[in-house]
Amino acid sequence: MEFGIDGTHHSLRRGAANDLQRQGLSKEEIKARGRWRSEAGLERYLVDTPEAQGISGGAEKEADGPPVLVRQPEEG
């Protein structure tokens, strides 16, 4: 809160676990990396998303690469 961030260490664990799941790691690998002792403990942190299951959300990435920021000319 002191730095304007609202969350706890659980938020960081949840984010890391879900990122590893999106990368395709197995639950056993995620459990080991996060030091969860039980699968039930890990399950509370995981969010079931289509991306985690390897399903595209319908929006395909551009073949040209990531978006690029372009500076607009200043008016005046």
N, CA, C, O and CB atoms as a CASP TS submission, in Angstrom:
PFRMAT TS
TARGET T0000
AUTHOR 0000-0000-0000
METHOD Language model
MODEL 1
PARENT N/A
ATOM      1  N   MET     1       0.826  -1.186   0.000  1.00  0.00           N
ATOM      2  CA  MET     1       0.000   0.000   0.000  1.00  0.00           C
ATOM      3  C   MET     1       0.878   1.262   0.000  1.00  0.00           C
ATOM      4  O   MET     1       0.513   2.280  -0.588  1.00  0.00           O
ATOM      5  CB  MET     1      -0.944  -0.008   1.214  1.00  0.00           C
ATOM      6  N   GLU     2       2.014   1.181   0.652  1.00  0.00           N
ATOM      7  CA  GLU     2       2.899   2.327   0.751  1.00  0.00           C
ATOM      8  C   GLU     2       3.361   2.803  -0.626  1.00  0.00           C
ATOM      9  O   GLU     2       3.596   3.994  -0.831  1.00  0.00           O
ATOM     10  CB  GLU     2       4.099   1.984   1.616  1.00  0.00           C
ATOM     11  N   PHE     3       3.490   1.862  -1.572  1.00  0.00           N
ATOM     12  CA  PHE     3       3.974   2.194  -2.904  1.00  0.00           C
ATOM     13  C   PHE     3       2.853   2.260  -3.928  1.00  0.00           C
ATOM     14  O   PHE     3       3.113   2.352  -5.127  1.00  0.00           O
ATOM     15  CB  PHE     3       5.002   1.190  -3.343  1.00  0.00           C
ATOM     16  N   GLY     4       1.607   2.212  -3.464  1.00  0.00           N
ATOM     17  CA  GLY     4       0.476   2.291  -4.372  1.00  0.00           C
ATOM     18  C   GLY     4       0.129   0.978  -5.032  1.00  0.00           C
ATOM     19  O   GLY     4      -0.577   0.959  -6.041  1.00  0.00           O
ATOM     20  N   ILE     5       0.613  -0.122  -4.479  1.00  0.00           N
ATOM     21  CA  ILE     5       0.328  -1.445  -5.022  1.00  0.00           C
ATOM     22  C   ILE     5      -0.632  -2.146  -4.082  1.00  0.00           C
ATOM     23  O   ILE     5      -0.368  -2.273  -2.887  1.00  0.00           O
ATOM     24  CB  ILE     5       1.631  -2.277  -5.214  1.00  0.00           C
ATOM     25  N   ASP     6      -1.742  -2.597  -4.629  1.00  0.00           N
ATOM     26  CA  ASP     6      -2.748  -3.267  -3.818  1.00  0.00           C
ATOM     27  C   ASP     6      -2.651  -4.773  -4.067  1.00  0.00           C
ATOM     28  O   ASP     6      -3.012  -5.242  -5.146  1.00  0.00           O
ATOM     29  CB  ASP     6      -4.181  -2.734  -4.143  1.00  0.00           C
ATOM     30  N   GLY     7      -2.177  -5.517  -3.104  1.00  0.00           N
ATOM     31  CA  GLY     7      -2.062  -6.961  -3.257  1.00  0.00           C
ATOM     32  C   GLY     7      -1.217  -7.541  -2.147  1.00  0.00           C
ATOM     33  O   GLY     7      -0.681  -6.819  -1.305  1.00  0.00           O
ATOM     34  N   THR     8      -1.108  -8.853  -2.159  1.00  0.00           N
ATOM     35  CA  THR     8      -0.313  -9.547  -1.162  1.00  0.00           C
ATOM     36  C   THR     8       0.649 -10.485  -1.871  1.00  0.00           C
ATOM     37  O   THR     8       0.677 -10.544  -3.100  1.00  0.00           O
ATOM     38  CB  THR     8      -1.214 -10.321  -0.166  1.00  0.00           C
ATOM     39  N   HIS     9       1.431 -11.211  -1.099  1.00  0.00           N
ATOM     40  CA  HIS     9       2.331 -12.183  -1.710  1.00  0.00           C
ATOM     41  C   HIS     9       1.536 -13.279  -2.412  1.00  0.00           C
ATOM     42  O   HIS     9       2.050 -13.946  -3.310  1.00  0.00           O
ATOM     43  CB  HIS     9       3.264 -12.793  -0.653  1.00  0.00           C
ATOM     44  N   HIS    10       0.288 -13.462  -2.004  1.00  0.00           N
ATOM     45  CA  HIS    10      -0.554 -14.455  -2.674  1.00  0.00           C
ATOM     46  C   HIS    10      -0.837 -14.033  -4.116  1.00  0.00           C
ATOM     47  O   HIS    10      -0.939 -14.877  -5.006  1.00  0.00           O
ATOM     48  CB  HIS    10      -1.879 -14.650  -1.904  1.00  0.00           C
ATOM     49  N   SER    11      -0.961 -12.733  -4.338  1.00  0.00           N
ATOM     50  CA  SER    11      -1.172 -12.234  -5.700  1.00  0.00           C
ATOM     51  C   SER    11       0.017 -12.589  -6.583  1.00  0.00           C
ATOM     52  O   SER    11      -0.158 -12.969  -7.741  1.00  0.00           O
ATOM     53  CB  SER    11      -1.395 -10.706  -5.695  1.00  0.00           C
ATOM     54  N   LEU    12       1.218 -12.466  -6.041  1.00  0.00           N
ATOM     55  CA  LEU    12       2.421 -12.800  -6.802  1.00  0.00           C
ATOM     56  C   LEU    12       2.485 -14.299  -7.078  1.00  0.00           C
ATOM     57  O   LEU    12       2.833 -14.716  -8.183  1.00  0.00           O
ATOM     58  CB  LEU    12       3.679 -12.345  -6.046  1.00  0.00           C
ATOM     59  N   ARG    13       2.150 -15.109  -6.070  1.00  0.00           N
ATOM     60  CA  ARG    13       2.150 -16.569  -6.263  1.00  0.00           C
ATOM     61  C   ARG    13       1.108 -16.984  -7.297  1.00  0.00           C
ATOM     62  O   ARG    13       1.365 -17.843  -8.140  1.00  0.00           O
ATOM     63  CB  ARG    13       1.881 -17.292  -4.927  1.00  0.00           C
ATOM     64  N   ARG    14      -0.071 -16.366  -7.224  1.00  0.00           N
ATOM     65  CA  ARG    14      -1.142 -16.687  -8.175  1.00  0.00           C
ATOM     66  C   ARG    14      -0.703 -16.316  -9.595  1.00  0.00           C
ATOM     67  O   ARG    14      -0.881 -17.100 -10.527  1.00  0.00           O
ATOM     68  CB  ARG    14      -2.459 -15.941  -7.798  1.00  0.00           C
ATOM     69  N   GLY    15      -0.135 -15.130  -9.753  1.00  0.00           N
ATOM     70  CA  GLY    15       0.316 -14.697 -11.072  1.00  0.00           C
ATOM     71  C   GLY    15       1.398 -15.595 -11.628  1.00  0.00           C
ATOM     72  O   GLY    15       1.368 -15.951 -12.806  1.00  0.00           O
ATOM     73  N   ALA    16       2.354 -15.965 -10.794  1.00  0.00           N
ATOM     74  CA  ALA    16       3.446 -16.835 -11.251  1.00  0.00           C
ATOM     75  C   ALA    16       2.926 -18.218 -11.622  1.00  0.00           C
ATOM     76  O   ALA    16       3.325 -18.776 -12.644  1.00  0.00           O
ATOM     77  CB  ALA    16       4.527 -16.955 -10.167  1.00  0.00           C
ATOM     78  N   ALA    17       2.044 -18.771 -10.807  1.00  0.00           N
ATOM     79  CA  ALA    17       1.512 -20.106 -11.088  1.00  0.00           C
ATOM     80  C   ALA    17       0.730 -20.118 -12.394  1.00  0.00           C
ATOM     81  O   ALA    17       0.860 -21.051 -13.186  1.00  0.00           O
ATOM     82  CB  ALA    17       0.621 -20.581  -9.938  1.00  0.00           C
ATOM     83  N   ASN    18      -0.077 -19.097 -12.621  1.00  0.00           N
ATOM     84  CA  ASN    18      -0.862 -19.042 -13.846  1.00  0.00           C
ATOM     85  C   ASN    18       0.005 -18.767 -15.063  1.00  0.00           C
ATOM     86  O   ASN    18      -0.288 -19.264 -16.151  1.00  0.00           O
ATOM     87  CB  ASN    18      -1.934 -17.985 -13.730  1.00  0.00           C
ATOM     88  N   ASP    19       1.059 -17.991 -14.904  1.00  0.00           N
ATOM     89  CA  ASP    19       1.979 -17.762 -16.017  1.00  0.00           C
ATOM     90  C   ASP    19       2.687 -19.059 -16.400  1.00  0.00           C
ATOM     91  O   ASP    19       2.836 -19.355 -17.586  1.00  0.00           O
ATOM     92  CB  ASP    19       3.012 -16.677 -15.652  1.00  0.00           C
ATOM     93  N   LEU    20       3.120 -19.831 -15.413  1.00  0.00           N
ATOM     94  CA  LEU    20       3.759 -21.115 -15.698  1.00  0.00           C
ATOM     95  C   LEU    20       2.777 -22.070 -16.371  1.00  0.00           C
ATOM     96  O   LEU    20       3.159 -22.836 -17.256  1.00  0.00           O
ATOM     97  CB  LEU    20       4.308 -21.741 -14.407  1.00  0.00           C
ATOM     98  N   GLN    21       1.512 -22.025 -15.951  1.00  0.00           N
ATOM     99  CA  GLN    21       0.496 -22.878 -16.567  1.00  0.00           C
ATOM    100  C   GLN    21       0.297 -22.478 -18.034  1.00  0.00           C
ATOM    101  O   GLN    21       0.170 -23.343 -18.900  1.00  0.00           O
ATOM    102  CB  GLN    21      -0.846 -22.782 -15.788  1.00  0.00           C
ATOM    103  N   ARG    22       0.269 -21.173 -18.312  1.00  0.00           N
ATOM    104  CA  ARG    22       0.104 -20.701 -19.691  1.00  0.00           C
ATOM    105  C   ARG    22       1.296 -21.100 -20.553  1.00  0.00           C
ATOM    106  O   ARG    22       1.159 -21.297 -21.760  1.00  0.00           O
ATOM    107  CB  ARG    22      -0.077 -19.177 -19.719  1.00  0.00           C
ATOM    108  N   GLN    23       2.463 -21.217 -19.928  1.00  0.00           N
ATOM    109  CA  GLN    23       3.665 -21.624 -20.662  1.00  0.00           C
ATOM    110  C   GLN    23       3.688 -23.116 -20.940  1.00  0.00           C
ATOM    111  O   GLN    23       4.553 -23.595 -21.673  1.00  0.00           O
ATOM    112  CB  GLN    23       4.907 -21.233 -19.890  1.00  0.00           C
ATOM    113  N   GLY    24       2.749 -23.857 -20.363  1.00  0.00           N
ATOM    114  CA  GLY    24       2.640 -25.277 -20.648  1.00  0.00           C
ATOM    115  C   GLY    24       3.274 -26.203 -19.627  1.00  0.00           C
ATOM    116  O   GLY    24       3.378 -27.404 -19.878  1.00  0.00           O
ATOM    117  N   LEU    25       3.704 -25.681 -18.479  1.00  0.00           N
ATOM    118  CA  LEU    25       4.271 -26.550 -17.458  1.00  0.00           C
ATOM    119  C   LEU    25       3.163 -27.402 -16.840  1.00  0.00           C
ATOM    120  O   LEU    25       2.016 -26.968 -16.733  1.00  0.00           O
ATOM    121  CB  LEU    25       4.997 -25.719 -16.371  1.00  0.00           C
ATOM    122  N   SER    26       3.519 -28.603 -16.441  1.00  0.00           N
ATOM    123  CA  SER    26       2.550 -29.486 -15.803  1.00  0.00           C
ATOM    124  C   SER    26       2.273 -29.003 -14.378  1.00  0.00           C
ATOM    125  O   SER    26       3.028 -28.209 -13.818  1.00  0.00           O
ATOM    126  CB  SER    26       3.062 -30.951 -15.796  1.00  0.00           C
ATOM    127  N   LYS    27       1.183 -29.496 -13.812  1.00  0.00           N
ATOM    128  CA  LYS    27       0.848 -29.115 -12.440  1.00  0.00           C
ATOM    129  C   LYS    27       1.924 -29.577 -11.469  1.00  0.00           C
ATOM    130  O   LYS    27       2.201 -28.900 -10.479  1.00  0.00           O
ATOM    131  CB  LYS    27      -0.508 -29.699 -12.037  1.00  0.00           C
ATOM    132  N   GLU    28       2.527 -30.716 -11.743  1.00  0.00           N
ATOM    133  CA  GLU    28       3.613 -31.202 -10.874  1.00  0.00           C
ATOM    134  C   GLU    28       4.812 -30.250 -10.917  1.00  0.00           C
ATOM    135  O   GLU    28       5.423 -29.975  -9.884  1.00  0.00           O
ATOM    136  CB  GLU    28       4.051 -32.627 -11.300  1.00  0.00           C
ATOM    137  N   GLU    29       5.146 -29.752 -12.101  1.00  0.00           N
ATOM    138  CA  GLU    29       6.267 -28.812 -12.229  1.00  0.00           C
ATOM    139  C   GLU    29       5.950 -27.497 -11.526  1.00  0.00           C
ATOM    140  O   GLU    29       6.804 -26.934 -10.842  1.00  0.00           O
ATOM    141  CB  GLU    29       6.593 -28.553 -13.716  1.00  0.00           C
ATOM    142  N   ILE    30       4.723 -27.007 -11.692  1.00  0.00           N
ATOM    143  CA  ILE    30       4.318 -25.760 -11.035  1.00  0.00           C
ATOM    144  C   ILE    30       4.315 -25.943  -9.524  1.00  0.00           C
ATOM    145  O   ILE    30       4.762 -25.069  -8.781  1.00  0.00           O
ATOM    146  CB  ILE    30       2.921 -25.308 -11.524  1.00  0.00           C
ATOM    147  N   LYS    31       3.811 -27.078  -9.081  1.00  0.00           N
ATOM    148  CA  LYS    31       3.764 -27.380  -7.646  1.00  0.00           C
ATOM    149  C   LYS    31       5.175 -27.375  -7.053  1.00  0.00           C
ATOM    150  O   LYS    31       5.391 -26.847  -5.962  1.00  0.00           O
ATOM    151  CB  LYS    31       3.082 -28.751  -7.400  1.00  0.00           C
ATOM    152  N   ALA    32       6.119 -27.955  -7.762  1.00  0.00           N
ATOM    153  CA  ALA    32       7.504 -27.998  -7.275  1.00  0.00           C
ATOM    154  C   ALA    32       8.126 -26.601  -7.244  1.00  0.00           C
ATOM    155  O   ALA    32       8.788 -26.235  -6.272  1.00  0.00           O
ATOM    156  CB  ALA    32       8.352 -28.929  -8.159  1.00  0.00           C
ATOM    157  N   ARG    33       7.915 -25.833  -8.295  1.00  0.00           N
ATOM    158  CA  ARG    33       8.506 -24.488  -8.352  1.00  0.00           C
ATOM    159  C   ARG    33       7.923 -23.558  -7.294  1.00  0.00           C
ATOM    160  O   ARG    33       8.637 -22.734  -6.723  1.00  0.00           O
ATOM    161  CB  ARG    33       8.296 -23.882  -9.735  1.00  0.00           C
ATOM    162  N   GLY    34       6.611 -23.693  -7.033  1.00  0.00           N
ATOM    163  CA  GLY    34       5.970 -22.838  -6.042  1.00  0.00           C
ATOM    164  C   GLY    34       6.024 -23.390  -4.636  1.00  0.00           C
ATOM    165  O   GLY    34       5.537 -22.759  -3.698  1.00  0.00           O
ATOM    166  N   ARG    35       6.616 -24.570  -4.483  1.00  0.00           N
ATOM    167  CA  ARG    35       6.757 -25.240  -3.190  1.00  0.00           C
ATOM    168  C   ARG    35       5.421 -25.534  -2.521  1.00  0.00           C
ATOM    169  O   ARG    35       5.296 -25.466  -1.299  1.00  0.00           O
ATOM    170  CB  ARG    35       7.599 -24.399  -2.270  1.00  0.00           C
ATOM    171  N   TRP    36       4.413 -25.867  -3.349  1.00  0.00           N
ATOM    172  CA  TRP    36       3.147 -26.327  -2.789  1.00  0.00           C
ATOM    173  C   TRP    36       3.317 -27.780  -2.383  1.00  0.00           C
ATOM    174  O   TRP    36       3.920 -28.563  -3.118  1.00  0.00           O
ATOM    175  CB  TRP    36       1.971 -26.158  -3.808  1.00  0.00           C
ATOM    176  N   ARG    37       2.795 -28.145  -1.228  1.00  0.00           N
ATOM    177  CA  ARG    37       2.913 -29.524  -0.761  1.00  0.00           C
ATOM    178  C   ARG    37       1.803 -30.410  -1.292  1.00  0.00           C
ATOM    179  O   ARG    37       1.969 -31.625  -1.397  1.00  0.00           O
ATOM    180  CB  ARG    37       2.913 -29.562   0.745  1.00  0.00           C
ATOM    181  N   SER    38       0.659 -29.800  -1.631  1.00  0.00           N
ATOM    182  CA  SER    38      -0.453 -30.607  -2.119  1.00  0.00           C
ATOM    183  C   SER    38      -1.010 -30.002  -3.399  1.00  0.00           C
ATOM    184  O   SER    38      -0.879 -28.806  -3.657  1.00  0.00           O
ATOM    185  CB  SER    38      -1.557 -30.720  -1.051  1.00  0.00           C
ATOM    186  N   GLU    39      -1.629 -30.858  -4.185  1.00  0.00           N
ATOM    187  CA  GLU    39      -2.266 -30.368  -5.413  1.00  0.00           C
ATOM    188  C   GLU    39      -3.469 -29.490  -5.074  1.00  0.00           C
ATOM    189  O   GLU    39      -3.762 -28.535  -5.793  1.00  0.00           O
ATOM    190  CB  GLU    39      -2.703 -31.551  -6.311  1.00  0.00           C
ATOM    191  N   ALA    40      -4.160 -29.808  -3.988  1.00  0.00           N
ATOM    192  CA  ALA    40      -5.306 -28.999  -3.572  1.00  0.00           C
ATOM    193  C   ALA    40      -4.872 -27.573  -3.241  1.00  0.00           C
ATOM    194  O   ALA    40      -5.585 -26.618  -3.551  1.00  0.00           O
ATOM    195  CB  ALA    40      -6.000 -29.636  -2.357  1.00  0.00           C
ATOM    196  N   GLY    41      -3.718 -27.430  -2.621  1.00  0.00           N
ATOM    197  CA  GLY    41      -3.195 -26.103  -2.313  1.00  0.00           C
ATOM    198  C   GLY    41      -2.891 -25.312  -3.574  1.00  0.00           C
ATOM    199  O   GLY    41      -3.170 -24.115  -3.645  1.00  0.00           O
ATOM    200  N   LEU    42      -2.322 -25.976  -4.563  1.00  0.00           N
ATOM    201  CA  LEU    42      -2.010 -25.327  -5.834  1.00  0.00           C
ATOM    202  C   LEU    42      -3.284 -24.949  -6.577  1.00  0.00           C
ATOM    203  O   LEU    42      -3.365 -23.863  -7.152  1.00  0.00           O
ATOM    204  CB  LEU    42      -1.144 -26.241  -6.704  1.00  0.00           C
ATOM    205  N   GLU    43      -4.272 -25.825  -6.571  1.00  0.00           N
ATOM    206  CA  GLU    43      -5.508 -25.602  -7.329  1.00  0.00           C
ATOM    207  C   GLU    43      -6.190 -24.287  -6.964  1.00  0.00           C
ATOM    208  O   GLU    43      -6.825 -23.658  -7.811  1.00  0.00           O
ATOM    209  CB  GLU    43      -6.471 -26.751  -7.097  1.00  0.00           C
ATOM    210  N   ARG    44      -6.058 -23.870  -5.703  1.00  0.00           N
ATOM    211  CA  ARG    44      -6.697 -22.611  -5.287  1.00  0.00           C
ATOM    212  C   ARG    44      -6.080 -21.403  -5.966  1.00  0.00           C
ATOM    213  O   ARG    44      -6.704 -20.344  -6.033  1.00  0.00           O
ATOM    214  CB  ARG    44      -6.603 -22.445  -3.782  1.00  0.00           C
ATOM    215  N   TYR    45      -4.865 -21.548  -6.467  1.00  0.00           N
ATOM    216  CA  TYR    45      -4.168 -20.432  -7.102  1.00  0.00           C
ATOM    217  C   TYR    45      -4.346 -20.392  -8.614  1.00  0.00           C
ATOM    218  O   TYR    45      -4.159 -19.342  -9.229  1.00  0.00           O
ATOM    219  CB  TYR    45      -2.709 -20.500  -6.778  1.00  0.00           C
ATOM    220  N   LEU    46      -4.703 -21.513  -9.215  1.00  0.00           N
ATOM    221  CA  LEU    46      -4.800 -21.581 -10.667  1.00  0.00           C
ATOM    222  C   LEU    46      -6.160 -21.120 -11.156  1.00  0.00           C
ATOM    223  O   LEU    46      -7.189 -21.400 -10.542  1.00  0.00           O
ATOM    224  CB  LEU    46      -4.530 -22.992 -11.146  1.00  0.00           C
ATOM    225  N   VAL    47      -6.144 -20.405 -12.275  1.00  0.00           N
ATOM    226  CA  VAL    47      -7.361 -19.952 -12.924  1.00  0.00           C
ATOM    227  C   VAL    47      -7.496 -20.753 -14.207  1.00  0.00           C
ATOM    228  O   VAL    47      -6.545 -20.846 -14.982  1.00  0.00           O
ATOM    229  CB  VAL    47      -7.338 -18.403 -13.202  1.00  0.00           C
ATOM    230  N   ASP    48      -8.658 -21.326 -14.438  1.00  0.00           N
ATOM    231  CA  ASP    48      -8.870 -22.110 -15.647  1.00  0.00           C
ATOM    232  C   ASP    48      -9.214 -21.167 -16.789  1.00  0.00           C
ATOM    233  O   ASP    48     -10.299 -20.587 -16.814  1.00  0.00           O
ATOM    234  CB  ASP    48      -9.991 -23.167 -15.443  1.00  0.00           C
ATOM    235  N   THR    49      -8.294 -21.011 -17.733  1.00  0.00           N
ATOM    236  CA  THR    49      -8.500 -20.139 -18.882  1.00  0.00           C
ATOM    237  C   THR    49      -8.297 -20.929 -20.159  1.00  0.00           C
ATOM    238  O   THR    49      -7.586 -21.934 -20.153  1.00  0.00           O
ATOM    239  CB  THR    49      -7.549 -18.927 -18.837  1.00  0.00           C
ATOM    240  N   PRO    50      -8.907 -20.495 -21.258  1.00  0.00           N
ATOM    241  CA  PRO    50      -8.685 -21.180 -22.534  1.00  0.00           C
ATOM    242  C   PRO    50      -7.205 -21.193 -22.925  1.00  0.00           C
ATOM    243  O   PRO    50      -6.718 -22.171 -23.492  1.00  0.00           O
ATOM    244  CB  PRO    50      -9.506 -20.513 -23.637  1.00  0.00           C
ATOM    245  N   GLU    51      -6.491 -20.098 -22.620  1.00  0.00           N
ATOM    246  CA  GLU    51      -5.069 -20.040 -22.962  1.00  0.00           C
ATOM    247  C   GLU    51      -4.277 -21.099 -22.204  1.00  0.00           C
ATOM    248  O   GLU    51      -3.338 -21.682 -22.746  1.00  0.00           O
ATOM    249  CB  GLU    51      -4.505 -18.649 -22.663  1.00  0.00           C
ATOM    250  N   ALA    52      -4.654 -21.348 -20.948  1.00  0.00           N
ATOM    251  CA  ALA    52      -3.970 -22.360 -20.145  1.00  0.00           C
ATOM    252  C   ALA    52      -4.213 -23.751 -20.707  1.00  0.00           C
ATOM    253  O   ALA    52      -3.408 -24.659 -20.498  1.00  0.00           O
ATOM    254  CB  ALA    52      -4.432 -22.292 -18.688  1.00  0.00           C
ATOM    255  N   GLN    53      -5.325 -23.919 -21.423  1.00  0.00           N
ATOM    256  CA  GLN    53      -5.639 -25.209 -22.023  1.00  0.00           C
ATOM    257  C   GLN    53      -5.077 -25.317 -23.435  1.00  0.00           C
ATOM    258  O   GLN    53      -5.238 -26.343 -24.096  1.00  0.00           O
ATOM    259  CB  GLN    53      -7.145 -25.428 -22.041  1.00  0.00           C
ATOM    260  N   GLY    54      -4.414 -24.249 -23.899  1.00  0.00           N
ATOM    261  CA  GLY    54      -3.841 -24.273 -25.241  1.00  0.00           C
ATOM    262  C   GLY    54      -4.840 -23.934 -26.333  1.00  0.00           C
ATOM    263  O   GLY    54      -4.635 -24.270 -27.499  1.00  0.00           O
ATOM    264  N   ILE    55      -5.937 -23.257 -25.944  1.00  0.00           N
ATOM    265  CA  ILE    55      -6.964 -22.883 -26.916  1.00  0.00           C
ATOM    266  C   ILE    55      -6.859 -21.387 -27.164  1.00  0.00           C
ATOM    267  O   ILE    55      -6.787 -20.598 -26.222  1.00  0.00           O
ATOM    268  CB  ILE    55      -8.397 -23.272 -26.415  1.00  0.00           C
ATOM    269  N   SER    56      -6.852 -21.002 -28.426  1.00  0.00           N
ATOM    270  CA  SER    56      -6.788 -19.595 -28.781  1.00  0.00           C
ATOM    271  C   SER    56      -8.103 -18.930 -28.430  1.00  0.00           C
ATOM    272  O   SER    56      -9.172 -19.518 -28.589  1.00  0.00           O
ATOM    273  CB  SER    56      -6.467 -19.415 -30.273  1.00  0.00           C
ATOM    274  N   GLY    57      -8.017 -17.697 -27.951  1.00  0.00           N
ATOM    275  CA  GLY    57      -9.221 -16.948 -27.608  1.00  0.00           C
ATOM    276  C   GLY    57      -9.911 -16.339 -28.813  1.00  0.00           C
ATOM    277  O   GLY    57     -10.811 -15.516 -28.641  1.00  0.00           O
ATOM    278  N   GLY    58      -9.523 -16.711 -30.029  1.00  0.00           N
ATOM    279  CA  GLY    58     -10.162 -16.203 -31.231  1.00  0.00           C
ATOM    280  C   GLY    58      -9.365 -15.103 -31.903  1.00  0.00           C
ATOM    281  O   GLY    58      -9.448 -14.942 -33.121  1.00  0.00           O
ATOM    282  N   ALA    59      -8.599 -14.345 -31.144  1.00  0.00           N
ATOM    283  CA  ALA    59      -7.791 -13.278 -31.731  1.00  0.00           C
ATOM    284  C   ALA    59      -6.415 -13.839 -32.057  1.00  0.00           C
ATOM    285  O   ALA    59      -5.662 -14.222 -31.162  1.00  0.00           O
ATOM    286  CB  ALA    59      -7.682 -12.051 -30.770  1.00  0.00           C
ATOM    287  N   GLU    60      -6.108 -13.882 -33.298  1.00  0.00           N
ATOM    288  CA  GLU    60      -4.807 -14.386 -33.726  1.00  0.00           C
ATOM    289  C   GLU    60      -3.777 -13.263 -33.687  1.00  0.00           C
ATOM    290  O   GLU    60      -4.114 -12.106 -33.937  1.00  0.00           O
ATOM    291  CB  GLU    60      -4.894 -14.991 -35.144  1.00  0.00           C
ATOM    292  N   LYS    61      -2.543 -13.587 -33.381  1.00  0.00           N
ATOM    293  CA  LYS    61      -1.472 -12.599 -33.361  1.00  0.00           C
ATOM    294  C   LYS    61      -1.112 -12.221 -34.782  1.00  0.00           C
ATOM    295  O   LYS    61      -1.206 -13.032 -35.703  1.00  0.00           O
ATOM    296  CB  LYS    61      -0.236 -13.133 -32.611  1.00  0.00           C
ATOM    297  N   GLU    62      -0.700 -10.980 -34.942  1.00  0.00           N
ATOM    298  CA  GLU    62      -0.275 -10.494 -36.243  1.00  0.00           C
ATOM    299  C   GLU    62       1.005 -11.213 -36.654  1.00  0.00           C
ATOM    300  O   GLU    62       1.883 -11.461 -35.827  1.00  0.00           O
ATOM    301  CB  GLU    62      -0.064  -8.959 -36.219  1.00  0.00           C
ATOM    302  N   ALA    63       1.099 -11.540 -37.918  1.00  0.00           N
ATOM    303  CA  ALA    63       2.279 -12.232 -38.425  1.00  0.00           C
ATOM    304  C   ALA    63       3.487 -11.306 -38.470  1.00  0.00           C
ATOM    305  O   ALA    63       4.626 -11.771 -38.516  1.00  0.00           O
ATOM    306  CB  ALA    63       2.005 -12.800 -39.814  1.00  0.00           C
ATOM    307  N   ASP    64       3.243  -9.990 -38.455  1.00  0.00           N
ATOM    308  CA  ASP    64       4.329  -9.020 -38.563  1.00  0.00           C
ATOM    309  C   ASP    64       5.046  -8.781 -37.251  1.00  0.00           C
ATOM    310  O   ASP    64       6.050  -8.070 -37.228  1.00  0.00           O
ATOM    311  CB  ASP    64       3.802  -7.723 -39.080  1.00  0.00           C
ATOM    312  N   GLY    65       4.566  -9.351 -36.156  1.00  0.00           N
ATOM    313  CA  GLY    65       5.222  -9.162 -34.867  1.00  0.00           C
ATOM    314  C   GLY    65       4.361  -8.368 -33.914  1.00  0.00           C
ATOM    315  O   GLY    65       3.186  -8.114 -34.179  1.00  0.00           O
ATOM    316  N   PRO    66       4.957  -7.978 -32.800  1.00  0.00           N
ATOM    317  CA  PRO    66       4.198  -7.274 -31.767  1.00  0.00           C
ATOM    318  C   PRO    66       3.871  -5.847 -32.201  1.00  0.00           C
ATOM    319  O   PRO    66       4.490  -5.323 -33.127  1.00  0.00           O
ATOM    320  CB  PRO    66       4.980  -7.256 -30.448  1.00  0.00           C
ATOM    321  N   PRO    67       2.900  -5.216 -31.535  1.00  0.00           N
ATOM    322  CA  PRO    67       2.573  -3.830 -31.878  1.00  0.00           C
ATOM    323  C   PRO    67       3.755  -2.923 -31.586  1.00  0.00           C
ATOM    324  O   PRO    67       4.566  -3.196 -30.701  1.00  0.00           O
ATOM    325  CB  PRO    67       1.330  -3.353 -31.103  1.00  0.00           C
ATOM    326  N   VAL    68       3.836  -1.844 -32.342  1.00  0.00           N
ATOM    327  CA  VAL    68       4.934  -0.897 -32.200  1.00  0.00           C
ATOM    328  C   VAL    68       4.345   0.465 -31.861  1.00  0.00           C
ATOM    329  O   VAL    68       3.383   0.907 -32.489  1.00  0.00           O
ATOM    330  CB  VAL    68       5.800  -0.831 -33.500  1.00  0.00           C
ATOM    331  N   LEU    69       4.930   1.134 -30.859  1.00  0.00           N
ATOM    332  CA  LEU    69       4.496   2.496 -30.521  1.00  0.00           C
ATOM    333  C   LEU    69       5.132   3.466 -31.507  1.00  0.00           C
ATOM    334  O   LEU    69       6.321   3.381 -31.813  1.00  0.00           O
ATOM    335  CB  LEU    69       4.879   2.870 -29.044  1.00  0.00           C
ATOM    336  N   VAL    70       4.319   4.377 -31.991  1.00  0.00           N
ATOM    337  CA  VAL    70       4.800   5.381 -32.940  1.00  0.00           C
ATOM    338  C   VAL    70       4.551   6.753 -32.348  1.00  0.00           C
ATOM    339  O   VAL    70       3.432   7.071 -31.944  1.00  0.00           O
ATOM    340  CB  VAL    70       4.102   5.237 -34.331  1.00  0.00           C
ATOM    341  N   ARG    71       5.603   7.572 -32.298  1.00  0.00           N
ATOM    342  CA  ARG    71       5.458   8.916 -31.755  1.00  0.00           C
ATOM    343  C   ARG    71       4.742   9.787 -32.774  1.00  0.00           C
ATOM    344  O   ARG    71       5.134   9.863 -33.938  1.00  0.00           O
ATOM    345  CB  ARG    71       6.835   9.522 -31.382  1.00  0.00           C
ATOM    346  N   GLN    72       3.694  10.434 -32.316  1.00  0.00           N
ATOM    347  CA  GLN    72       2.945  11.351 -33.164  1.00  0.00           C
ATOM    348  C   GLN    72       3.640  12.721 -33.150  1.00  0.00           C
ATOM    349  O   GLN    72       4.163  13.134 -32.115  1.00  0.00           O
ATOM    350  CB  GLN    72       1.459  11.468 -32.683  1.00  0.00           C
ATOM    351  N   PRO    73       3.649  13.420 -34.280  1.00  0.00           N
ATOM    352  CA  PRO    73       4.282  14.761 -34.298  1.00  0.00           C
ATOM    353  C   PRO    73       3.537  15.698 -33.356  1.00  0.00           C
ATOM    354  O   PRO    73       2.312  15.651 -33.248  1.00  0.00           O
ATOM    355  CB  PRO    73       4.299  15.356 -35.745  1.00  0.00           C
ATOM    356  N   GLU    74       4.288  16.534 -32.690  1.00  0.00           N
ATOM    357  CA  GLU    74       3.690  17.498 -31.765  1.00  0.00           C
ATOM    358  C   GLU    74       2.995  18.595 -32.547  1.00  0.00           C
ATOM    359  O   GLU    74       3.476  19.045 -33.587  1.00  0.00           O
ATOM    360  CB  GLU    74       4.757  18.099 -30.824  1.00  0.00           C
ATOM    361  N   GLU    75       1.861  19.012 -32.027  1.00  0.00           N
ATOM    362  CA  GLU    75       1.125  20.100 -32.672  1.00  0.00           C
ATOM    363  C   GLU    75       1.667  21.438 -32.180  1.00  0.00           C
ATOM    364  O   GLU    75       2.072  21.574 -31.025  1.00  0.00           O
ATOM    365  CB  GLU    75      -0.402  19.988 -32.387  1.00  0.00           C
ATOM    366  N   GLY    76       1.668  22.405 -33.063  1.00  0.00           N
ATOM    367  CA  GLY    76       2.064  23.722 -32.588  1.00  0.00           C
ATOM    368  C   GLY    76       3.088  24.350 -33.343  1.00  0.00           C
ATOM    369  O   GLY    76       3.495  25.467 -33.024  1.00  0.00           O
TER
END
